[in-house]
Amino acid sequence: MSTTTADLDGDSLLSESEFRDRLRELPPSAKLVAKVLESDAPLSQGQLAEESLLPDRTVRYALNRLEDVDLVGSRYSFQDARKQVYYLNT
């Protein structure tokens, strides 16, 4: 769950087709989390669980899967530095 300056600068952004190809191979929970982030990002893990109606553990698994294929990035929240917020790399 590391964040690099490349992630924040937009250097690692994916094309729409590449994003969809990577997403296609992931489980439904990861696709749902990506869809929630698509419409309302950045969000914390708790906010993602609330918006997606998935359990915290499932959201954590989905975020890990999305991060493994570089579809999601994270950074510390500006409102609460104890929390990470997640966004799509598109």
PDB file of N, CA, C and O in Angstrom:
ATOM      1  N   MET A   1       0.812  -1.184   0.000  1.00  0.00           N
ATOM      2  CA  MET A   1       0.000   0.000   0.000  1.00  0.00           C
ATOM      3  C   MET A   1       0.856   1.248   0.000  1.00  0.00           C
ATOM      4  O   MET A   1       0.528   2.225   0.674  1.00  0.00           O
ATOM      5  N   SER A   2       1.934   1.231  -0.736  1.00  0.00           N
ATOM      6  CA  SER A   2       2.791   2.392  -0.753  1.00  0.00           C
ATOM      7  C   SER A   2       2.355   3.362  -1.841  1.00  0.00           C
ATOM      8  O   SER A   2       1.735   2.976  -2.832  1.00  0.00           O
ATOM      9  N   THR A   3       2.685   4.594  -1.639  1.00  0.00           N
ATOM     10  CA  THR A   3       2.375   5.624  -2.609  1.00  0.00           C
ATOM     11  C   THR A   3       3.668   6.259  -3.054  1.00  0.00           C
ATOM     12  O   THR A   3       4.484   6.663  -2.225  1.00  0.00           O
ATOM     13  N   THR A   4       3.862   6.351  -4.337  1.00  0.00           N
ATOM     14  CA  THR A   4       5.040   7.016  -4.861  1.00  0.00           C
ATOM     15  C   THR A   4       4.630   8.348  -5.447  1.00  0.00           C
ATOM     16  O   THR A   4       3.446   8.599  -5.667  1.00  0.00           O
ATOM     17  N   THR A   5       5.602   9.199  -5.700  1.00  0.00           N
ATOM     18  CA  THR A   5       5.276  10.480  -6.311  1.00  0.00           C
ATOM     19  C   THR A   5       4.782  10.284  -7.732  1.00  0.00           C
ATOM     20  O   THR A   5       4.017  11.107  -8.235  1.00  0.00           O
ATOM     21  N   ALA A   6       5.203   9.210  -8.392  1.00  0.00           N
ATOM     22  CA  ALA A   6       4.704   8.919  -9.734  1.00  0.00           C
ATOM     23  C   ALA A   6       3.196   8.704  -9.701  1.00  0.00           C
ATOM     24  O   ALA A   6       2.486   9.133 -10.611  1.00  0.00           O
ATOM     25  N   ASP A   7       2.702   8.038  -8.654  1.00  0.00           N
ATOM     26  CA  ASP A   7       1.265   7.821  -8.518  1.00  0.00           C
ATOM     27  C   ASP A   7       0.534   9.148  -8.372  1.00  0.00           C
ATOM     28  O   ASP A   7      -0.521   9.347  -8.974  1.00  0.00           O
ATOM     29  N   LEU A   8       1.080  10.039  -7.590  1.00  0.00           N
ATOM     30  CA  LEU A   8       0.416  11.299  -7.333  1.00  0.00           C
ATOM     31  C   LEU A   8       0.550  12.253  -8.515  1.00  0.00           C
ATOM     32  O   LEU A   8      -0.338  13.074  -8.745  1.00  0.00           O
ATOM     33  N   ASP A   9       1.636  12.160  -9.263  1.00  0.00           N
ATOM     34  CA  ASP A   9       1.848  13.024 -10.418  1.00  0.00           C
ATOM     35  C   ASP A   9       1.071  12.566 -11.636  1.00  0.00           C
ATOM     36  O   ASP A   9       0.920  13.331 -12.588  1.00  0.00           O
ATOM     37  N   GLY A  10       0.572  11.334 -11.630  1.00  0.00           N
ATOM     38  CA  GLY A  10      -0.201  10.843 -12.746  1.00  0.00           C
ATOM     39  C   GLY A  10       0.630  10.094 -13.769  1.00  0.00           C
ATOM     40  O   GLY A  10       0.114   9.759 -14.835  1.00  0.00           O
ATOM     41  N   ASP A  11       1.902   9.815 -13.488  1.00  0.00           N
ATOM     42  CA  ASP A  11       2.761   9.123 -14.436  1.00  0.00           C
ATOM     43  C   ASP A  11       2.384   7.666 -14.624  1.00  0.00           C
ATOM     44  O   ASP A  11       2.713   7.081 -15.656  1.00  0.00           O
ATOM     45  N   SER A  12       1.708   7.067 -13.664  1.00  0.00           N
ATOM     46  CA  SER A  12       1.394   5.650 -13.747  1.00  0.00           C
ATOM     47  C   SER A  12      -0.053   5.403 -14.190  1.00  0.00           C
ATOM     48  O   SER A  12      -0.576   4.302 -14.016  1.00  0.00           O
ATOM     49  N   LEU A  13      -0.692   6.416 -14.758  1.00  0.00           N
ATOM     50  CA  LEU A  13      -2.080   6.274 -15.155  1.00  0.00           C
ATOM     51  C   LEU A  13      -2.209   5.330 -16.345  1.00  0.00           C
ATOM     52  O   LEU A  13      -1.354   5.301 -17.230  1.00  0.00           O
ATOM     53  N   LEU A  14      -3.289   4.564 -16.348  1.00  0.00           N
ATOM     54  CA  LEU A  14      -3.527   3.559 -17.373  1.00  0.00           C
ATOM     55  C   LEU A  14      -4.537   4.052 -18.391  1.00  0.00           C
ATOM     56  O   LEU A  14      -5.372   4.909 -18.101  1.00  0.00           O
ATOM     57  N   SER A  15      -4.444   3.489 -19.597  1.00  0.00           N
ATOM     58  CA  SER A  15      -5.481   3.772 -20.585  1.00  0.00           C
ATOM     59  C   SER A  15      -6.745   3.028 -20.172  1.00  0.00           C
ATOM     60  O   SER A  15      -6.696   2.091 -19.375  1.00  0.00           O
ATOM     61  N   GLU A  16      -7.866   3.452 -20.720  1.00  0.00           N
ATOM     62  CA  GLU A  16      -9.150   2.826 -20.382  1.00  0.00           C
ATOM     63  C   GLU A  16      -9.153   1.339 -20.732  1.00  0.00           C
ATOM     64  O   GLU A  16      -9.636   0.523 -19.947  1.00  0.00           O
ATOM     65  N   SER A  17      -8.623   0.979 -21.899  1.00  0.00           N
ATOM     66  CA  SER A  17      -8.632  -0.433 -22.307  1.00  0.00           C
ATOM     67  C   SER A  17      -7.710  -1.273 -21.439  1.00  0.00           C
ATOM     68  O   SER A  17      -8.045  -2.408 -21.098  1.00  0.00           O
ATOM     69  N   GLU A  18      -6.553  -0.730 -21.077  1.00  0.00           N
ATOM     70  CA  GLU A  18      -5.635  -1.466 -20.200  1.00  0.00           C
ATOM     71  C   GLU A  18      -6.247  -1.647 -18.812  1.00  0.00           C
ATOM     72  O   GLU A  18      -6.117  -2.710 -18.205  1.00  0.00           O
ATOM     73  N   PHE A  19      -6.909  -0.613 -18.316  1.00  0.00           N
ATOM     74  CA  PHE A  19      -7.584  -0.690 -17.024  1.00  0.00           C
ATOM     75  C   PHE A  19      -8.645  -1.792 -17.047  1.00  0.00           C
ATOM     76  O   PHE A  19      -8.713  -2.610 -16.129  1.00  0.00           O
ATOM     77  N   ARG A  20      -9.471  -1.814 -18.094  1.00  0.00           N
ATOM     78  CA  ARG A  20     -10.535  -2.814 -18.206  1.00  0.00           C
ATOM     79  C   ARG A  20      -9.972  -4.232 -18.340  1.00  0.00           C
ATOM     80  O   ARG A  20     -10.531  -5.176 -17.782  1.00  0.00           O
ATOM     81  N   ASP A  21      -8.884  -4.383 -19.066  1.00  0.00           N
ATOM     82  CA  ASP A  21      -8.269  -5.706 -19.220  1.00  0.00           C
ATOM     83  C   ASP A  21      -7.777  -6.243 -17.882  1.00  0.00           C
ATOM     84  O   ASP A  21      -7.968  -7.419 -17.574  1.00  0.00           O
ATOM     85  N   ARG A  22      -7.145  -5.384 -17.086  1.00  0.00           N
ATOM     86  CA  ARG A  22      -6.661  -5.818 -15.768  1.00  0.00           C
ATOM     87  C   ARG A  22      -7.823  -6.116 -14.834  1.00  0.00           C
ATOM     88  O   ARG A  22      -7.775  -7.079 -14.069  1.00  0.00           O
ATOM     89  N   LEU A  23      -8.860  -5.299 -14.892  1.00  0.00           N
ATOM     90  CA  LEU A  23     -10.018  -5.464 -14.012  1.00  0.00           C
ATOM     91  C   LEU A  23     -10.798  -6.734 -14.333  1.00  0.00           C
ATOM     92  O   LEU A  23     -11.370  -7.352 -13.435  1.00  0.00           O
ATOM     93  N   ARG A  24     -10.825  -7.120 -15.580  1.00  0.00           N
ATOM     94  CA  ARG A  24     -11.598  -8.280 -16.037  1.00  0.00           C
ATOM     95  C   ARG A  24     -11.216  -9.570 -15.291  1.00  0.00           C
ATOM     96  O   ARG A  24     -12.070 -10.429 -15.070  1.00  0.00           O
ATOM     97  N   GLU A  25      -9.969  -9.708 -14.911  1.00  0.00           N
ATOM     98  CA  GLU A  25      -9.465 -10.924 -14.270  1.00  0.00           C
ATOM     99  C   GLU A  25      -9.697 -10.967 -12.757  1.00  0.00           C
ATOM    100  O   GLU A  25      -9.393 -11.972 -12.115  1.00  0.00           O
ATOM    101  N   LEU A  26     -10.223  -9.909 -12.196  1.00  0.00           N
ATOM    102  CA  LEU A  26     -10.365  -9.812 -10.738  1.00  0.00           C
ATOM    103  C   LEU A  26     -11.725 -10.315 -10.260  1.00  0.00           C
ATOM    104  O   LEU A  26     -12.669 -10.403 -11.046  1.00  0.00           O
ATOM    105  N   PRO A  27     -11.826 -10.646  -8.966  1.00  0.00           N
ATOM    106  CA  PRO A  27     -13.100 -11.122  -8.406  1.00  0.00           C
ATOM    107  C   PRO A  27     -14.153 -10.014  -8.375  1.00  0.00           C
ATOM    108  O   PRO A  27     -13.817  -8.833  -8.459  1.00  0.00           O
ATOM    109  N   PRO A  28     -15.419 -10.393  -8.257  1.00  0.00           N
ATOM    110  CA  PRO A  28     -16.513  -9.410  -8.246  1.00  0.00           C
ATOM    111  C   PRO A  28     -16.373  -8.334  -7.164  1.00  0.00           C
ATOM    112  O   PRO A  28     -16.747  -7.184  -7.392  1.00  0.00           O
ATOM    113  N   SER A  29     -15.847  -8.689  -6.005  1.00  0.00           N
ATOM    114  CA  SER A  29     -15.706  -7.685  -4.943  1.00  0.00           C
ATOM    115  C   SER A  29     -14.737  -6.588  -5.361  1.00  0.00           C
ATOM    116  O   SER A  29     -14.967  -5.419  -5.052  1.00  0.00           O
ATOM    117  N   ALA A  30     -13.670  -6.936  -6.049  1.00  0.00           N
ATOM    118  CA  ALA A  30     -12.708  -5.941  -6.515  1.00  0.00           C
ATOM    119  C   ALA A  30     -13.330  -5.057  -7.587  1.00  0.00           C
ATOM    120  O   ALA A  30     -13.061  -3.857  -7.643  1.00  0.00           O
ATOM    121  N   LYS A  31     -14.162  -5.652  -8.435  1.00  0.00           N
ATOM    122  CA  LYS A  31     -14.845  -4.869  -9.472  1.00  0.00           C
ATOM    123  C   LYS A  31     -15.820  -3.876  -8.841  1.00  0.00           C
ATOM    124  O   LYS A  31     -15.934  -2.740  -9.301  1.00  0.00           O
ATOM    125  N   LEU A  32     -16.519  -4.301  -7.797  1.00  0.00           N
ATOM    126  CA  LEU A  32     -17.455  -3.410  -7.107  1.00  0.00           C
ATOM    127  C   LEU A  32     -16.719  -2.266  -6.426  1.00  0.00           C
ATOM    128  O   LEU A  32     -17.151  -1.116  -6.506  1.00  0.00           O
ATOM    129  N   VAL A  33     -15.620  -2.568  -5.761  1.00  0.00           N
ATOM    130  CA  VAL A  33     -14.833  -1.525  -5.101  1.00  0.00           C
ATOM    131  C   VAL A  33     -14.306  -0.537  -6.146  1.00  0.00           C
ATOM    132  O   VAL A  33     -14.324   0.672  -5.915  1.00  0.00           O
ATOM    133  N   ALA A  34     -13.846  -1.034  -7.277  1.00  0.00           N
ATOM    134  CA  ALA A  34     -13.372  -0.149  -8.352  1.00  0.00           C
ATOM    135  C   ALA A  34     -14.500   0.741  -8.857  1.00  0.00           C
ATOM    136  O   ALA A  34     -14.286   1.922  -9.127  1.00  0.00           O
ATOM    137  N   LYS A  35     -15.695   0.182  -8.985  1.00  0.00           N
ATOM    138  CA  LYS A  35     -16.854   0.961  -9.453  1.00  0.00           C
ATOM    139  C   LYS A  35     -17.208   2.066  -8.453  1.00  0.00           C
ATOM    140  O   LYS A  35     -17.530   3.185  -8.850  1.00  0.00           O
ATOM    141  N   VAL A  36     -17.147   1.752  -7.171  1.00  0.00           N
ATOM    142  CA  VAL A  36     -17.418   2.768  -6.145  1.00  0.00           C
ATOM    143  C   VAL A  36     -16.365   3.867  -6.209  1.00  0.00           C
ATOM    144  O   VAL A  36     -16.696   5.049  -6.118  1.00  0.00           O
ATOM    145  N   LEU A  37     -15.091   3.484  -6.367  1.00  0.00           N
ATOM    146  CA  LEU A  37     -14.030   4.482  -6.463  1.00  0.00           C
ATOM    147  C   LEU A  37     -14.149   5.313  -7.733  1.00  0.00           C
ATOM    148  O   LEU A  37     -13.761   6.481  -7.756  1.00  0.00           O
ATOM    149  N   GLU A  38     -14.682   4.713  -8.779  1.00  0.00           N
ATOM    150  CA  GLU A  38     -14.862   5.424 -10.037  1.00  0.00           C
ATOM    151  C   GLU A  38     -15.827   6.598  -9.873  1.00  0.00           C
ATOM    152  O   GLU A  38     -15.639   7.657 -10.473  1.00  0.00           O
ATOM    153  N   SER A  39     -16.850   6.401  -9.063  1.00  0.00           N
ATOM    154  CA  SER A  39     -17.855   7.447  -8.905  1.00  0.00           C
ATOM    155  C   SER A  39     -17.584   8.386  -7.739  1.00  0.00           C
ATOM    156  O   SER A  39     -18.117   9.494  -7.707  1.00  0.00           O
ATOM    157  N   ASP A  40     -16.760   7.961  -6.776  1.00  0.00           N
ATOM    158  CA  ASP A  40     -16.588   8.770  -5.576  1.00  0.00           C
ATOM    159  C   ASP A  40     -15.242   8.491  -4.931  1.00  0.00           C
ATOM    160  O   ASP A  40     -15.166   7.691  -3.999  1.00  0.00           O
ATOM    161  N   ALA A  41     -14.173   9.132  -5.403  1.00  0.00           N
ATOM    162  CA  ALA A  41     -12.843   8.901  -4.839  1.00  0.00           C
ATOM    163  C   ALA A  41     -12.230  10.234  -4.450  1.00  0.00           C
ATOM    164  O   ALA A  41     -12.630  11.254  -5.012  1.00  0.00           O
ATOM    165  N   PRO A  42     -11.315  10.285  -3.553  1.00  0.00           N
ATOM    166  CA  PRO A  42     -10.744   9.185  -2.770  1.00  0.00           C
ATOM    167  C   PRO A  42     -11.614   8.833  -1.570  1.00  0.00           C
ATOM    168  O   PRO A  42     -12.303   9.682  -1.005  1.00  0.00           O
ATOM    169  N   LEU A  43     -11.564   7.565  -1.202  1.00  0.00           N
ATOM    170  CA  LEU A  43     -12.323   7.071  -0.059  1.00  0.00           C
ATOM    171  C   LEU A  43     -11.436   6.220   0.837  1.00  0.00           C
ATOM    172  O   LEU A  43     -10.498   5.573   0.371  1.00  0.00           O
ATOM    173  N   SER A  44     -11.746   6.230   2.134  1.00  0.00           N
ATOM    174  CA  SER A  44     -11.050   5.360   3.078  1.00  0.00           C
ATOM    175  C   SER A  44     -11.637   3.956   2.987  1.00  0.00           C
ATOM    176  O   SER A  44     -12.669   3.741   2.350  1.00  0.00           O
ATOM    177  N   GLN A  45     -10.981   3.024   3.617  1.00  0.00           N
ATOM    178  CA  GLN A  45     -11.470   1.647   3.620  1.00  0.00           C
ATOM    179  C   GLN A  45     -12.851   1.561   4.265  1.00  0.00           C
ATOM    180  O   GLN A  45     -13.719   0.844   3.767  1.00  0.00           O
ATOM    181  N   GLY A  46     -13.058   2.263   5.337  1.00  0.00           N
ATOM    182  CA  GLY A  46     -14.365   2.274   5.996  1.00  0.00           C
ATOM    183  C   GLY A  46     -15.455   2.875   5.121  1.00  0.00           C
ATOM    184  O   GLY A  46     -16.577   2.371   5.078  1.00  0.00           O
ATOM    185  N   GLN A  47     -15.120   3.948   4.426  1.00  0.00           N
ATOM    186  CA  GLN A  47     -16.088   4.568   3.517  1.00  0.00           C
ATOM    187  C   GLN A  47     -16.415   3.627   2.349  1.00  0.00           C
ATOM    188  O   GLN A  47     -17.561   3.554   1.904  1.00  0.00           O
ATOM    189  N   LEU A  48     -15.403   2.914   1.862  1.00  0.00           N
ATOM    190  CA  LEU A  48     -15.641   1.945   0.788  1.00  0.00           C
ATOM    191  C   LEU A  48     -16.569   0.835   1.259  1.00  0.00           C
ATOM    192  O   LEU A  48     -17.460   0.416   0.520  1.00  0.00           O
ATOM    193  N   ALA A  49     -16.367   0.353   2.486  1.00  0.00           N
ATOM    194  CA  ALA A  49     -17.229  -0.693   3.028  1.00  0.00           C
ATOM    195  C   ALA A  49     -18.668  -0.189   3.153  1.00  0.00           C
ATOM    196  O   ALA A  49     -19.617  -0.913   2.852  1.00  0.00           O
ATOM    197  N   GLU A  50     -18.813   1.040   3.593  1.00  0.00           N
ATOM    198  CA  GLU A  50     -20.143   1.618   3.748  1.00  0.00           C
ATOM    199  C   GLU A  50     -20.835   1.813   2.394  1.00  0.00           C
ATOM    200  O   GLU A  50     -22.013   1.489   2.247  1.00  0.00           O
ATOM    201  N   GLU A  51     -20.117   2.331   1.423  1.00  0.00           N
ATOM    202  CA  GLU A  51     -20.692   2.598   0.101  1.00  0.00           C
ATOM    203  C   GLU A  51     -20.995   1.322  -0.686  1.00  0.00           C
ATOM    204  O   GLU A  51     -21.996   1.251  -1.399  1.00  0.00           O
ATOM    205  N   SER A  52     -20.124   0.313  -0.555  1.00  0.00           N
ATOM    206  CA  SER A  52     -20.286  -0.915  -1.339  1.00  0.00           C
ATOM    207  C   SER A  52     -21.164  -1.953  -0.635  1.00  0.00           C
ATOM    208  O   SER A  52     -21.592  -2.931  -1.249  1.00  0.00           O
ATOM    209  N   LEU A  53     -21.427  -1.733   0.659  1.00  0.00           N
ATOM    210  CA  LEU A  53     -22.172  -2.695   1.486  1.00  0.00           C
ATOM    211  C   LEU A  53     -21.440  -4.026   1.633  1.00  0.00           C
ATOM    212  O   LEU A  53     -22.064  -5.054   1.896  1.00  0.00           O
ATOM    213  N   LEU A  54     -20.118  -4.007   1.464  1.00  0.00           N
ATOM    214  CA  LEU A  54     -19.294  -5.198   1.662  1.00  0.00           C
ATOM    215  C   LEU A  54     -18.683  -5.168   3.060  1.00  0.00           C
ATOM    216  O   LEU A  54     -18.476  -4.094   3.625  1.00  0.00           O
ATOM    217  N   PRO A  55     -18.395  -6.342   3.618  1.00  0.00           N
ATOM    218  CA  PRO A  55     -17.706  -6.379   4.922  1.00  0.00           C
ATOM    219  C   PRO A  55     -16.300  -5.783   4.807  1.00  0.00           C
ATOM    220  O   PRO A  55     -15.695  -5.797   3.735  1.00  0.00           O
ATOM    221  N   ASP A  56     -15.790  -5.259   5.926  1.00  0.00           N
ATOM    222  CA  ASP A  56     -14.453  -4.654   5.946  1.00  0.00           C
ATOM    223  C   ASP A  56     -13.388  -5.607   5.398  1.00  0.00           C
ATOM    224  O   ASP A  56     -12.515  -5.205   4.630  1.00  0.00           O
ATOM    225  N   ARG A  57     -13.476  -6.849   5.799  1.00  0.00           N
ATOM    226  CA  ARG A  57     -12.475  -7.835   5.372  1.00  0.00           C
ATOM    227  C   ARG A  57     -12.499  -8.034   3.849  1.00  0.00           C
ATOM    228  O   ARG A  57     -11.447  -8.186   3.227  1.00  0.00           O
ATOM    229  N   THR A  58     -13.679  -8.033   3.261  1.00  0.00           N
ATOM    230  CA  THR A  58     -13.812  -8.189   1.813  1.00  0.00           C
ATOM    231  C   THR A  58     -13.277  -6.965   1.087  1.00  0.00           C
ATOM    232  O   THR A  58     -12.643  -7.096   0.041  1.00  0.00           O
ATOM    233  N   VAL A  59     -13.522  -5.787   1.625  1.00  0.00           N
ATOM    234  CA  VAL A  59     -12.998  -4.558   1.035  1.00  0.00           C
ATOM    235  C   VAL A  59     -11.476  -4.571   1.096  1.00  0.00           C
ATOM    236  O   VAL A  59     -10.813  -4.194   0.129  1.00  0.00           O
ATOM    237  N   ARG A  60     -10.924  -4.999   2.215  1.00  0.00           N
ATOM    238  CA  ARG A  60      -9.469  -5.084   2.361  1.00  0.00           C
ATOM    239  C   ARG A  60      -8.884  -6.039   1.322  1.00  0.00           C
ATOM    240  O   ARG A  60      -7.870  -5.729   0.697  1.00  0.00           O
ATOM    241  N   TYR A  61      -9.517  -7.199   1.136  1.00  0.00           N
ATOM    242  CA  TYR A  61      -9.077  -8.168   0.131  1.00  0.00           C
ATOM    243  C   TYR A  61      -9.166  -7.566  -1.270  1.00  0.00           C
ATOM    244  O   TYR A  61      -8.238  -7.707  -2.067  1.00  0.00           O
ATOM    245  N   ALA A  62     -10.275  -6.899  -1.570  1.00  0.00           N
ATOM    246  CA  ALA A  62     -10.459  -6.288  -2.887  1.00  0.00           C
ATOM    247  C   ALA A  62      -9.400  -5.217  -3.147  1.00  0.00           C
ATOM    248  O   ALA A  62      -8.843  -5.150  -4.243  1.00  0.00           O
ATOM    249  N   LEU A  63      -9.122  -4.389  -2.158  1.00  0.00           N
ATOM    250  CA  LEU A  63      -8.101  -3.352  -2.320  1.00  0.00           C
ATOM    251  C   LEU A  63      -6.728  -3.966  -2.553  1.00  0.00           C
ATOM    252  O   LEU A  63      -5.959  -3.476  -3.380  1.00  0.00           O
ATOM    253  N   ASN A  64      -6.418  -5.034  -1.829  1.00  0.00           N
ATOM    254  CA  ASN A  64      -5.130  -5.709  -2.042  1.00  0.00           C
ATOM    255  C   ASN A  64      -5.022  -6.258  -3.454  1.00  0.00           C
ATOM    256  O   ASN A  64      -3.977  -6.134  -4.093  1.00  0.00           O
ATOM    257  N   ARG A  65      -6.093  -6.861  -3.942  1.00  0.00           N
ATOM    258  CA  ARG A  65      -6.089  -7.387  -5.313  1.00  0.00           C
ATOM    259  C   ARG A  65      -5.945  -6.260  -6.333  1.00  0.00           C
ATOM    260  O   ARG A  65      -5.195  -6.394  -7.300  1.00  0.00           O
ATOM    261  N   LEU A  66      -6.649  -5.163  -6.127  1.00  0.00           N
ATOM    262  CA  LEU A  66      -6.558  -4.014  -7.034  1.00  0.00           C
ATOM    263  C   LEU A  66      -5.161  -3.390  -7.005  1.00  0.00           C
ATOM    264  O   LEU A  66      -4.644  -2.971  -8.041  1.00  0.00           O
ATOM    265  N   GLU A  67      -4.558  -3.328  -5.827  1.00  0.00           N
ATOM    266  CA  GLU A  67      -3.199  -2.792  -5.719  1.00  0.00           C
ATOM    267  C   GLU A  67      -2.178  -3.718  -6.371  1.00  0.00           C
ATOM    268  O   GLU A  67      -1.200  -3.246  -6.950  1.00  0.00           O
ATOM    269  N   ASP A  68      -2.393  -5.031  -6.283  1.00  0.00           N
ATOM    270  CA  ASP A  68      -1.477  -5.998  -6.888  1.00  0.00           C
ATOM    271  C   ASP A  68      -1.342  -5.802  -8.395  1.00  0.00           C
ATOM    272  O   ASP A  68      -0.277  -6.048  -8.961  1.00  0.00           O
ATOM    273  N   VAL A  69      -2.413  -5.362  -9.040  1.00  0.00           N
ATOM    274  CA  VAL A  69      -2.380  -5.148 -10.490  1.00  0.00           C
ATOM    275  C   VAL A  69      -2.322  -3.651 -10.836  1.00  0.00           C
ATOM    276  O   VAL A  69      -2.606  -3.258 -11.967  1.00  0.00           O
ATOM    277  N   ASP A  70      -1.956  -2.833  -9.860  1.00  0.00           N
ATOM    278  CA  ASP A  70      -1.743  -1.388 -10.037  1.00  0.00           C
ATOM    279  C   ASP A  70      -2.956  -0.642 -10.566  1.00  0.00           C
ATOM    280  O   ASP A  70      -2.814   0.276 -11.373  1.00  0.00           O
ATOM    281  N   LEU A  71      -4.141  -1.024 -10.121  1.00  0.00           N
ATOM    282  CA  LEU A  71      -5.344  -0.307 -10.515  1.00  0.00           C
ATOM    283  C   LEU A  71      -5.758   0.733  -9.482  1.00  0.00           C
ATOM    284  O   LEU A  71      -6.517   1.655  -9.782  1.00  0.00           O
ATOM    285  N   VAL A  72      -5.251   0.575  -8.261  1.00  0.00           N
ATOM    286  CA  VAL A  72      -5.610   1.479  -7.169  1.00  0.00           C
ATOM    287  C   VAL A  72      -4.332   1.994  -6.515  1.00  0.00           C
ATOM    288  O   VAL A  72      -3.362   1.259  -6.334  1.00  0.00           O
ATOM    289  N   GLY A  73      -4.360   3.262  -6.172  1.00  0.00           N
ATOM    290  CA  GLY A  73      -3.276   3.862  -5.409  1.00  0.00           C
ATOM    291  C   GLY A  73      -3.812   4.333  -4.073  1.00  0.00           C
ATOM    292  O   GLY A  73      -5.024   4.399  -3.868  1.00  0.00           O
ATOM    293  N   SER A  74      -2.904   4.660  -3.165  1.00  0.00           N
ATOM    294  CA  SER A  74      -3.326   5.143  -1.854  1.00  0.00           C
ATOM    295  C   SER A  74      -2.415   6.274  -1.399  1.00  0.00           C
ATOM    296  O   SER A  74      -1.274   6.407  -1.842  1.00  0.00           O
ATOM    297  N   ARG A  75      -2.950   7.065  -0.521  1.00  0.00           N
ATOM    298  CA  ARG A  75      -2.200   8.140   0.126  1.00  0.00           C
ATOM    299  C   ARG A  75      -2.834   8.387   1.483  1.00  0.00           C
ATOM    300  O   ARG A  75      -3.931   7.906   1.766  1.00  0.00           O
ATOM    301  N   TYR A  76      -2.136   9.137   2.312  1.00  0.00           N
ATOM    302  CA  TYR A  76      -2.721   9.491   3.606  1.00  0.00           C
ATOM    303  C   TYR A  76      -3.778  10.565   3.404  1.00  0.00           C
ATOM    304  O   TYR A  76      -3.641  11.439   2.548  1.00  0.00           O
ATOM    305  N   SER A  77      -4.825  10.486   4.202  1.00  0.00           N
ATOM    306  CA  SER A  77      -5.927  11.439   4.133  1.00  0.00           C
ATOM    307  C   SER A  77      -5.471  12.810   4.607  1.00  0.00           C
ATOM    308  O   SER A  77      -4.722  12.927   5.577  1.00  0.00           O
ATOM    309  N   PHE A  78      -5.927  13.841   3.918  1.00  0.00           N
ATOM    310  CA  PHE A  78      -5.612  15.200   4.345  1.00  0.00           C
ATOM    311  C   PHE A  78      -6.414  15.587   5.585  1.00  0.00           C
ATOM    312  O   PHE A  78      -5.962  16.413   6.377  1.00  0.00           O
ATOM    313  N   GLN A  79      -7.603  14.997   5.763  1.00  0.00           N
ATOM    314  CA  GLN A  79      -8.428  15.305   6.930  1.00  0.00           C
ATOM    315  C   GLN A  79      -7.974  14.550   8.176  1.00  0.00           C
ATOM    316  O   GLN A  79      -8.073  15.073   9.285  1.00  0.00           O
ATOM    317  N   ASP A  80      -7.480  13.334   8.006  1.00  0.00           N
ATOM    318  CA  ASP A  80      -7.054  12.503   9.134  1.00  0.00           C
ATOM    319  C   ASP A  80      -5.840  11.698   8.706  1.00  0.00           C
ATOM    320  O   ASP A  80      -5.976  10.679   8.029  1.00  0.00           O
ATOM    321  N   ALA A  81      -4.665  12.143   9.091  1.00  0.00           N
ATOM    322  CA  ALA A  81      -3.413  11.532   8.646  1.00  0.00           C
ATOM    323  C   ALA A  81      -3.228  10.101   9.152  1.00  0.00           C
ATOM    324  O   ALA A  81      -2.288   9.420   8.742  1.00  0.00           O
ATOM    325  N   ARG A  82      -4.108   9.641  10.030  1.00  0.00           N
ATOM    326  CA  ARG A  82      -4.026   8.252  10.496  1.00  0.00           C
ATOM    327  C   ARG A  82      -4.653   7.289   9.496  1.00  0.00           C
ATOM    328  O   ARG A  82      -4.461   6.077   9.592  1.00  0.00           O
ATOM    329  N   LYS A  83      -5.400   7.823   8.543  1.00  0.00           N
ATOM    330  CA  LYS A  83      -6.137   6.973   7.592  1.00  0.00           C
ATOM    331  C   LYS A  83      -5.536   7.063   6.199  1.00  0.00           C
ATOM    332  O   LYS A  83      -4.988   8.089   5.795  1.00  0.00           O
ATOM    333  N   GLN A  84      -5.658   5.956   5.480  1.00  0.00           N
ATOM    334  CA  GLN A  84      -5.293   5.924   4.064  1.00  0.00           C
ATOM    335  C   GLN A  84      -6.558   6.141   3.249  1.00  0.00           C
ATOM    336  O   GLN A  84      -7.632   5.685   3.643  1.00  0.00           O
ATOM    337  N   VAL A  85      -6.448   6.824   2.132  1.00  0.00           N
ATOM    338  CA  VAL A  85      -7.556   6.926   1.193  1.00  0.00           C
ATOM    339  C   VAL A  85      -7.097   6.321  -0.127  1.00  0.00           C
ATOM    340  O   VAL A  85      -5.911   6.334  -0.454  1.00  0.00           O
ATOM    341  N   TYR A  86      -8.049   5.795  -0.872  1.00  0.00           N
ATOM    342  CA  TYR A  86      -7.750   5.053  -2.099  1.00  0.00           C
ATOM    343  C   TYR A  86      -8.382   5.734  -3.290  1.00  0.00           C
ATOM    344  O   TYR A  86      -9.442   6.351  -3.183  1.00  0.00           O
ATOM    345  N   TYR A  87      -7.715   5.616  -4.434  1.00  0.00           N
ATOM    346  CA  TYR A  87      -8.184   6.215  -5.675  1.00  0.00           C
ATOM    347  C   TYR A  87      -7.780   5.302  -6.833  1.00  0.00           C
ATOM    348  O   TYR A  87      -6.880   4.474  -6.691  1.00  0.00           O
ATOM    349  N   LEU A  88      -8.438   5.453  -7.959  1.00  0.00           N
ATOM    350  CA  LEU A  88      -8.140   4.641  -9.143  1.00  0.00           C
ATOM    351  C   LEU A  88      -6.976   5.239  -9.922  1.00  0.00           C
ATOM    352  O   LEU A  88      -6.816   6.458  -9.979  1.00  0.00           O
ATOM    353  N   ASN A  89      -6.174   4.379 -10.515  1.00  0.00           N
ATOM    354  CA  ASN A  89      -5.066   4.817 -11.372  1.00  0.00           C
ATOM    355  C   ASN A  89      -5.531   4.857 -12.823  1.00  0.00           C
ATOM    356  O   ASN A  89      -4.977   4.155 -13.669  1.00  0.00           O
ATOM    357  N   THR A  90      -6.531   5.661 -13.118  1.00  0.00           N
ATOM    358  CA  THR A  90      -7.005   5.769 -14.499  1.00  0.00           C
ATOM    359  C   THR A  90      -6.854   7.176 -14.997  1.00  0.00           C
ATOM    360  O   THR A  90      -7.200   7.466 -16.142  1.00  0.00           O
TER     361      THR A  90
END
